[in-house]
Amino acid sequence: MNYIKARWLHSDKDYPYLIYSEFSEDRYETRKVEVFYNNEYGFASEYKHTAKTRLGLAPIPSIQELQSNPEFEVGILTKEQFENIWITAINQ
């Protein structure tokens, strides 16, 4: 599995500003956490999801492609870092 964190640089309160993704070797999301400006967490997996958050239907672009998009600040996470945010989201 692979893990990334993306900060979406926008001010629209209806959309998340932080996106954490776990994805497989074929680059499809397996779990996702989104954080909204009101500190609400959304999450999604193959088995369950919150109202606003769903897994992507297309493969995640490469890290280089994501980092070249000026709307996002993207970094790589460890499994442990992702698990911590996942636990926070599902327990909110």
N, C-alpha and C positions, 0 to 999 in steps of 0.2 A: 504494500500500500504506500501511497504518497500523500503528503499533507501540505496545504498552502493556506496562507492568510492573505486576504486582499482588503485593503481599505479603499472604498469607493468614494471618490472625491466629488461630493454633491451635497446639496442642502435640502433635498426633497424629503420631508418627514415620513412619507409613505413607503420609502424604500430603505433597505438596510444600508448602513455605512461600513459595517465589517462583515466579511464573509469568510468562513472557515470551511474548507473542503477536504474530505478524505476521498481519494480516487484510486482506482485500480490501475494495473499496468497498461490497460487499453484506454486509460484516461477518462473512464466514465465514473461519475460520482457515486459513492456508496453511502456516504453520510455527509450532511451539511449543517452548519450552524450559521444563522444570520443574527446580527445585533442591530437594533433600530435606535434612532435618536432618543426615544423615551426609555431606553434601557430594557426594552422588551426583547426576549430571545425567541427566535423561531428555529425549528430543527426539522430535519427530514432524514429518513432512511428508507430502505426497501420496505420496511414493515409498518412504519408510522410517520406522521408528520403533523406539524401545526398548520393552522389555517393559511398563513401567508408564505410558507416555505415549502418548496418542492425540490427534488433532485433535478439536475439538468438533464435534458434529453439528448444532448450532443456531447461528444468528448470535450474535455477541457483543453484549451489551447496550450502550447508549450509555455514554460515559465518565461522564456525570452519574449515571446509574442505578448504575453500578459504584461510584462514589465515595460514593453515599448508603448503601451496604451497610456496616454497621459491622464486618463480618468481613474487609474488605479495605481496603488502602491502595493506591490506583491512581494511576499517573502515565503520561504520554506519553513515548515514547522516540523517538530519531532512528533512521533506517535504520542508520547506522554503529554506534550503541549496540547495536541488535539483532544486527547481523552479528557484532560482537565476542563476544557471549554465545553465539550460534549456533556459531561456530567453536570456542569453549571446549567446548561440549557435545558436538559431534560428534567432537572429538579426545580426549575423556576415555577 
